[in-house]
Amino acid sequence: MNSIGNILFSTLVLGIIINPAFISAQSTADAAVQVSASVQASPPQIILSWPTNSTTSQYLIYRKSKTSTSWNAPIATLSGTATQFIDNTIQKGFNYEYRIIRSGNSYTGYGYVLSGIEVPETYWRGKLILLVDSMFIIPLASEINRLIKDLQGEGWDVLRHDVLRNGSVTHIKSIIIADYAADSLHETRAVYIVGHVPVPYSGNINPDGHPDHLGAWPADVYYGDVNGMWTDNGVSSTTVSPPRTQNIPGDGKFDQSIVPGDVELIVGRADFSNLPAFSATEQQLLKAYLDKNHAYRTKQFSAQKRALIDDNFGFFGTEAFAASGYKNFAPLVGTSSVVAADYITSMASGSYLWAYGCGGGSYVSASGIGSTFNFTNTALQGVFSMLFGSYFGDWDCTNSFLRAPLAQGQILTNCWSGRPHYQFHYMGMGDIIGSGLLLTQNNPGGLYFASPTNITGKWIHNALMGDPTLKQDIMAPVNQVTALISGQQATISWSASQEPGLLGYQIYMRNDSQTVFQKINSQPVISNSFTLSCLLYKGIYEFMVRPLKLETTASGSYYNLGMGARDTAICTKQLKALAQFTTALISNTLQAGITDVFAGALYSWDFNNGFLTAGPTASVAYTNNGIYNVQLKAIHPCLQDSSNQFVQIIEAQIDPLSGNTTRFKQNPTNSVFEILNLPAGATEIKVYNAAGQVIHAYKGPFTNTFCASLDMSGIYSIQICSRTKTTWLPLLIHIN
C-alpha cells in the first residue's frame, strides 16, 4: 500500500473507533439543515424552509444546476434567525439544486435539496445490466421475467446475463465492460445483481475504526468502475483481520482502498445467501423479495410518507452520523414528518417510507436497534433504510445485519450511512435511489459533506443492498392494455389507473426491430383509448400506457410517470415508397402512371415544360425537343415521397393527330377502351404494351368507332393504320 494509505488507516484506528462513550451533548440534528422546498408556478418561485435553531449564527445559500459540479459563490447570506429563503430568479421546467450551510456554536450543519417547478417527466432511464445468479434461472423464472417487465415498464432497457455464483469477479466485470463498450450513446447506467453473484473484495481498510477489522472489504463498486485500474499485487494484510478479509498479492482480492477513478455505473445487490438465522431458504427469501418489489412498484402496498430516526450515537464529537438521516429526510418527506423513534418497534406497528438507525455494532447487530435475529420474526413496514454501526458495513458475512432487513417485511433497500453520509435528496424530484449512491461515491469536488473524517464515498466499501432502480413516489399503474391493428392503424385501449389526480396517460411504442420505447402522443390522453395511424413497419408492435400526474413533494413539483402496462399486435403490411412510376413515349407524347396506387395518397406531376397536373396518371405532348426531368411527388398522411425520370424528346414537331379528331372516349379507363372518330379507311388497329410488343391486332373494315378490352393495368400504345397515314394514341388502363 502507498504511504498515503498507511497514514489514512493509522489515523482511523487511533482516533475514531465507534464507541457510544464519545457522545457529546450537542444535538445530532444541529449538524443537518432540514431543508424542504415549496414552489409557486406563477410567478415562478422556489421557497426553501427549515426549522429555527437558536444556536445558529449564519446561513449560506448556494444554488447550481443538477448537472453542475461546483457551487460557486453563495447566492445569499442570511442571519441565524432566518427560516426561509425565496428564490424568484428561476424558470419553470428546470431542476435547481441548493446547499444550505449553517454556522453554529462549534459546529457546521449541511442541508441539500433538489427542487423545480413542473419539471418534465423522465420516461427513458437508460440501459440496465441485470446479473442473475444462474441457480435461480429455472425456479424463479416467472419472478425474474416479471422483474424485467417491470423495469421495462419504468423506462429501462434491460441487458440480462445469467452468471455462475462460483465464477470469477473479473469474468463478471468483463461482461459489464462489454455491454458498456457496446453502448455508443453512453446510456448504460446501472447494474442490478439478483442472487449471490461473486462478491469483489478490495483494499486494506477499516472505516469503522476497529484494528481487528483492517483488510479487504466487499467492493461491489468494482463492478461500477469500468475504466479504473484494479490491481492485486501490492497489499499484504493478514495480521488481525478474519481470513475472509485478509488480503495478499494474487489472492483475487484487489489492492485499491480508494476507487481509482469515477464510478460510471450504479450497482445494487439483492443477495440472500448465508442467512441461516432465517428459517426460509435463500431461494424463498429471494422470491419473497422479488414479490414485494413488484407489489411496491405496482402500488399494491405503499408506505406512509414519513421517516424515523433511531440515533444511539448522538453528536459523537463532530461526526453526528444520524445527521445523514435528518438532512436526507426533510426534502423527501417534509421536516414535520421526521420523528425520533425506535427502528424496529415503530416500523413493526406503523408505516414509514424512510428509516435511519445507528448504534455500536457487530456483524449481526447494532446497539439500541436490534440484531439479525430480531428481523427473523418481525415484519417491518418500511421501504428505504439506512443503518450504521461497527462491523456490519462489511456485509458479505454470515447473518449480515445490513442485508437482513431486506429478508423480511417491506424493506427494499439498505446502506451503511455515516462514514460517509449518503445523499438521497434527488429522490424528492423523482430520481431513483441508485442516483444517491452514485452521488455519494463520486461526490465531485466535494459537493456534498461526507464526513469530518477522511472517509469519503471514494472508499471502496460504499454499496447499496437492494434494487437500485426504485423511486419513492409510486403511482397505481394501468391494469390492462389491449392493442389491435387494422391495416396501418392501431387502436390501443386500457383500463383506468386508480391513481387520484391524473393528468392523463402517455403512450409509447416500439416494434420488433427496436429496444427502446418512443412516446407517440403529443398531449396526455385523457380518455382510455388512443388511435395511431401510419404504421410504416411490417412486424410486431408493442404498445405501453403509463399514467401521468403532476407530483408535488417536499422538494418541488415534477411530472411523474407510473409503470407502463403493455400489449402487442401485428402489422401485416408495410408502407412502401409511393412515388414510383413508369412512362411510355409515343412520338412527342409522354404517358406516365404510378406503379402502385396507395389509398389516401395525393400525386402531383411536373413535366419540366411548365405543365403541372395531379392524379395517378398524366400525359403531355412536348412541343420542343430536349431532355426533360419528369418529377412525381406523393403525399400521404403517413409519409411523403418523390422520384424522377429523365426523358428525351426528338420528335416534338410531329403531331400524329393533326387534321383529325380521333380520340378515346375515356382515358385512363378500366379494362374496356373505346376509340371515337376513326380515320376514314382505317385498315388495322394494333395494341402495344409498354415494352413495345404487339399484344393484339384487329383487322378492318371499321365503323366510326372501335371498342375492345384489356385484362391488365398498364400503359399501352394504340396504332391505327390506314392507306394514307398512321395514328398513335397512348392509353392507360387501370383495373381496380
C-alpha positions, -999 to 999 in steps of 0.1 A, spaced: 0 0 0 12 35 -7 22 58 22 -9 79 20 -30 48 25 -10 39 56 -15 74 71 -52 73 64 -58 40 81 -34 47 110 -54 78 117 -87 59 116 -75 32 140 -62 57 166 -88 83 166 -123 73 155 -133 39 167 -171 38 170 -179 39 207 -211 54 223 -189 68 251 -178 96 228 -214 110 226 -215 147 234 -244 170 244 -246 187 210 -277 177 191 -273 155 161 -299 175 142 -278 206 146 -253 191 121 -281 190 95 -302 217 79 -336 201 75 -345 220 43 -375 214 23 -389 233 -7 -424 245 -18 -430 261 -52 -452 286 -69 -458 284 -106 -468 320 -114 -447 340 -109 -421 312 -106 -407 309 -70 -389 282 -50 -393 287 -13 -368 270 9 -378 264 45 -361 249 76 -367 248 113 -355 275 136 -323 268 155 -312 291 183 -276 281 182 -271 293 146 -252 324 137 -255 324 99 -268 306 69 -252 305 35 -274 296 5 -258 281 -27 -275 271 -59 -264 252 -90 -280 232 -119 -285 195 -112 -256 185 -135 -231 212 -124 -200 200 -105 -194 232 -84 -214 255 -62 -196 288 -69 -203 317 -46 -233 318 -23 -264 335 -37 -275 347 -2 -261 351 33 -288 351 60 -288 357 97 -291 329 122 -327 337 129 -338 330 92 -360 301 85 -368 307 48 -353 318 15 -373 327 -16 -357 323 -50 -375 341 -77 -347 340 -103 -357 306 -117 -377 292 -145 -404 265 -147 -394 232 -160 -358 230 -147 -341 214 -117 -322 236 -93 -301 222 -65 -295 241 -33 -269 237 -5 -275 254 29 -247 257 53 -254 265 89 -227 280 112 -233 273 149 -216 272 182 -185 250 173 -203 231 146 -214 233 110 -246 219 96 -254 210 60 -286 205 40 -294 198 4 -325 198 -18 -331 194 -55 -361 215 -65 -380 227 -95 -414 237 -108 -433 213 -131 -401 196 -142 -409 173 -172 -412 136 -167 -384 111 -172 -396 83 -194 -363 68 -205 -340 57 -177 -313 41 -198 -298 7 -200 -296 -16 -171 -273 -47 -168 -292 -74 -149 -269 -101 -135 -288 -131 -124 -274 -159 -103 -278 -190 -125 -290 -210 -95 -324 -192 -99 -329 -193 -136 -354 -221 -135 -370 -219 -100 -376 -181 -102 -381 -178 -139 -415 -161 -136 -404 -137 -109 -373 -127 -129 -392 -122 -161 -418 -102 -142 -389 -80 -128 -376 -74 -163 -411 -64 -175 -415 -41 -145 -381 -25 -153 -390 -20 -190 -423 -5 -178 -404 21 -159 -382 31 -189 -352 7 -187 -337 -13 -215 -326 -45 -197 -295 -64 -207 -297 -97 -189 -268 -121 -182 -271 -153 -162 -239 -160 -144 -224 -186 -121 -221 -178 -84 -187 -196 -82 -173 -177 -112 -146 -150 -110 -153 -113 -104 -130 -105 -133 -153 -125 -156 -183 -107 -143 -166 -74 -148 -157 -84 -185 -194 -89 -192 -202 -54 -178 -174 -38 -197 -185 -54 -229 -221 -41 -225 -208 -6 -216 -184 -5 -245 -211 -16 -270 -233 13 -259 -221 41 -283 -246 65 -268 -234 60 -233 -268 53 -219 -258 23 -197 -265 35 -162 -268 7 -137 -260 -29 -127 -286 -48 -107 -274 -80 -91 -300 -107 -83 -287 -135 -62 -252 -144 -50 -232 -131 -79 -195 -132 -70 -185 -105 -45 -154 -84 -52 -131 -76 -23 -106 -48 -22 -83 -26 -2 -69 -25 33 -94 -5 52 -114 -4 84 -139 25 80 -155 15 114 -121 22 130 -115 -12 146 -80 -25 143 -93 -61 141 -113 -52 110 -85 -39 88 -83 -56 55 -102 -61 22 -139 -53 24 -167 -62 0 -165 -38 -30 -194 -40 -54 -182 -6 -66 -156 -26 -86 -184 -36 -110 -194 1 -114 -160 14 -122 -155 4 -159 -124 25 -166 -103 23 -134 -72 1 -130 -76 -25 -103 -45 -45 -92 -38 -75 -70 0 -73 -63 6 -48 -35 -15 -52 -4 -5 -77 22 -27 -77 53 -30 -109 73 -23 -100 110 -56 -91 126 -85 -94 102 -105 -127 97 -95 -149 68 -124 -136 47 -110 -101 47 -72 -109 47 -56 -96 15 -24 -108 0 -10 -104 -36 -25 -127 -62 -54 -139 -40 -81 -124 -62 -87 -95 -38 -77 -61 -51 -53 -36 -37 -74 -5 -41 -89 11 -10 -100 42 -30 -119 38 -62 -93 45 -90 -115 70 -109 -151 80 -113 -178 54 -108 -198 51 -141 -225 26 -131 -248 24 -102 -246 -11 -85 -273 -26 -63 -275 -62 -49 -304 -83 -38 -285 -112 -22 -299 -135 5 -271 -160 7 -256 -171 40 -285 -160 62 -291 -191 83 -309 -172 110 -339 -171 88 -359 -203 85 -366 -197 49 -342 -209 22 -321 -185 1 -344 -191 -28 -375 -185 -7 -360 -152 6 -352 -140 -29 -386 -149 -42 -402 -130 -13 -380 -100 -21 -389 -101 -58 -426 -104 -49 -426 -74 -26 -405 -55 -51 -433 -60 -77 -460 -52 -51 -443 -19 -43 -438 -9 -79 -474 -16 -87 -487 2 -55 -502 -30 -41 -488 -15 -9 -475 19 -2 -457 33 29 -468 64 47 -447 94 36 -428 99 69 -394 90 83 -380 79 116 -345 82 131 -332 59 158 -300 76 169 -279 58 195 -247 77 190 -257 114 192 -233 141 181 -202 118 185 -176 145 185 -185 161 152 -195 131 131 -232 132 140 -239 100 120 -277 104 122 -275 138 106 -274 119 73 -309 109 82 -321 143 91 -307 161 61 -320 134 37 -355 130 51 -365 167 51 -367 171 13 -381 136 9 -410 136 33 -410 171 48 -395 183 81 -427 178 101 -429 142 91 -395 132 105 -396 118 140 -372 103 165 -384 67 172 -373 32 177 -363 15 145 -379 -19 150 -409 -14 172 -421 17 153 -420 0 119 -434 -32 133 -466 -12 143 -466 16 118 -457 25 82 -426 47 74 -413 53 39 -378 60 53 -358 49 84 -324 56 98 -307 38 127 -273 38 142 -256 23 172 -225 5 183 -224 -27 162 -213 -61 154 -216 -81 122 -251 -91 132 -264 -62 154 -265 -25 163 -269 -13 199 -303 2 206 -317 -11 173 -316 -49 174 -300 -79 157 -304 -100 126 -324 -124 148 -350 -97 155 -356 -94 118 -364 -131 115 -396 -128 134 -406 -92 126 -423 -77 95 -412 -40 93 -434 -16 74 -407 5 59 -392 7 23 -359 26 23 -335 21 52 -301 34 63 -282 18 92 -248 25 107 -226 8 133 -193 -11 137 -185 -42 116 -218 -47 97 -207 -23 69 -187 -54 59 -219 -70 46 -207 -103 29 -208 -122 62 -230 -148 79 -263 -133 90 -253 -99 78 -271 -71 97 -270 -49 66 -287 -74 44 -311 -89 69 -337 -61 68 -344 -69 32 -353 -105 41 -385 -96 59 -414 -72 58 -415 -44 32 -379 -30 33 -364 -30 -1 -331 -12 2 -304 -5 29 -270 11 31 -243 19 57 -247 57 60 -224 75 85 -189 71 71 -197 87 47 -231 103 48 -252 92 18 -270 116 -4 -305 106 -15 -322 140 -19 -326 137 -57 -354 112 -50 -377 141 -39 -379 150 -76 -385 115 -89 -350 101 -93 -340 66 -84 -323 55 -52 -292 45 -71 -286 81 -81 -280 88 -45 -254 60 -43 -236 75 -73 -236 110 -58 -221 96 -27 -194 76 -44 -183 102 -69 -190 135 -50 -171 156 -75 -151 184 -59 -166 176 -25 -201 189 -35 -216 172 -5 -205 169 31 -193 133 35 -177 131 70 -154 151 92 -130 122 89 -111 114 57 -137 86 48 -155 96 17 -176 80 -10 -145 71 -29 -137 44 -3 -145 10 -18 -169 -2 9 -198 20 -2 -227 -1 -15 -264 -5 -18 -283 -35 -6 -314 -40 -28 -328 -28 -61 -310 4 -73 -339 14 -97 -366 21 -71 -381 55 -66 -402 69 -38 -433 84 -55 -452 54 -68 -484 55 -89 -511 29 -94 -505 16 -129 -529 8 -157 -542 -28 -152 -549 -39 -187 -539 -28 -222 -553 -41 -255 -538 -33 -288 -555 -40 -322 -541 -33 -357 -561 -30 -388 -543 -21 -419 -518 7 -410 -539 18 -380 -535 7 -343 -561 12 -316 -549 10 -280 -573 8 -251 -568 3 -214 -585 1 -180 -581 33 -160 -555 37 -133 -569 42 -98 -543 69 -91 -560 101 -79 -552 134 -96 -541 120 -130 -535 144 -159 -539 116 -184 -518 89 -200 -487 88 -221 -485 62 -249 -452 46 -260 -444 22 -289 -417 1 -302 -415 -26 -329 -396 -59 -330 -366 -41 -346 -362 -17 -317 -353 -20 -280 -364 14 -267 -400 27 -265 -408 61 -280 -436 84 -270 -463 86 -298 -488 111 -283 -483 148 -283 -505 156 -254 -516 135 -224 -545 113 -234 -575 119 -211 -596 90 -224 -590 53 -221 -581 47 -258 -558 61 -284 -556 56 -322 -524 57 -342 -524 58 -380 -494 54 -402 -477 22 -391 -449 21 -416 -432 -11 -404 -444 -47 -411 -440 -68 -379 -448 -70 -342 -456 -38 -324 -456 -33 -286 -476 -5 -270 -472 8 -235 -495 30 -215 -482 50 -185 -503 72 -162 -491 108 -157 -496 132 -128 -481 164 -115 -464 153 -83 -459 178 -55 -434 168 -29 -414 183 -1 -388 192 -28 -409 208 -55 -432 196 -83 -425 174 -113 -444 153 -138 -444 117 -126 -450 86 -147 -464 54 -134 -453 19 -145 -463 10 -180 -487 -18 -189 -483 -33 -224 -498 -53 -252 -486 -64 -286 -502 -66 -321 -490 -75 -356 -490 -52 -387 -491 -74 -418 -484 -47 -444 -455 -23 -448 -459 11 -463 -437 11 -494 -423 40 -513 -452 58 -530 -437 78 -558 -427 51 -583 -439 55 -619 -435 42 -654 -436 61 -687 -443 54 -724 -432 78 -751 -451 78 -784 -436 103 -807 -437 136 -787 -464 124 -762 -454 111 -728 -478 89 -708 -469 84 -671 -486 64 -644 -477 53 -609 -469 16 -604 -488 11 -572 -518 33 -562 -519 37 -524 -552 46 -509 -552 81 -494 -522 94 -514 -522 125 -535 -499 126 -566 -486 157 -584 -466 158 -616 -441 182 -630 -431 175 -666 -404 201 -667 -420 221 -695 -443 242 -674 -471 216 -674 -482 206 -639 -510 182 -631 -523 159 -604 -536 123 -603 -523 87 -606 -518 92 -643 -509 120 -667 -499 127 -703 -483 156 -720 -474 165 -756 -440 182 -758 -435 209 -784 -397 212 -781 -371 185 -784 -347 180 -755 -342 162 -722 -368 167 -696 -367 158 -658 -401 144 -650 -409 146 -613 -436 129 -592 -445 138 -557 -466 116 -535 -482 129 -503 -498 106 -479 -510 113 -443 -483 89 -431 -453 99 -453 -441 118 -484 -421 105 -513 -407 118 -546 -390 104 -576 -379 115 -611 -371 102 -645 -353 118 -675 -369 115 -709 -356 126 -743 -379 142 -769 -367 140 -805 -400 142 -825 -416 173 -810 -426 187 -844 -447 157 -854 -483 157 -845 -498 123 -852 -533 135 -847 -531 166 -868 -561 170 -890 -585 146 -873 -603 142 -840 -596 106 -833 -596 100 -795 -606 78 -767 -640 81 -752 -623 79 -717 -586 77 -709 -574 64 -685 -601 38 -684 -610 5 -667 -604 -26 -689 -627 -15 -718 -615 12 -741 -634 29 -770 -619 49 -799 -641 76 -814 -638 92 -849 -616 66 -865 -598 79 -896 -616 71 -929 -603 40 -945 -586 26 -913 -575 -10 -921 -558 -22 -889 -556 -14 -852 -527 -28 -831 -522 -27 -793 -486 -24 -780 -476 -29 -744 -450 -8 -726 -422 -30 -739 -432 -22 -775 -446 -56 -782 -478 -61 -802 -503 -80 -780 -534 -75 -801 -541 -68 -838 -575 -61 -852 -583 -61 -890 -608 -37 -906 -630 -26 -921 -641 -5 -891 -670 18 -885 -666 53 -870 -659 38 -835 -639 8 -822 -643 -10 -788 -621 -36 -772 -608 -47 -737 -575 -54 -719 -572 -76 -689 -541 -60 -672 -534 -25 -658 -506 -7 -676 -496 18 -702 -504 9 -738 -499 24 -773 -527 21 -799 -516 22 -836 -544 30 -862 -533 23 -898 -549 35 -930 -538 37 -966 -526 72 -962 -513 76 -926 -507 61 -892 -522 75 -860 -508 67 -825 -528 71 -793 -514 65 -757 -537 46 -734 -536 39 -696 -556 10 -683 -562 9 -645 -582 -21 -633 -595 -18 -597 
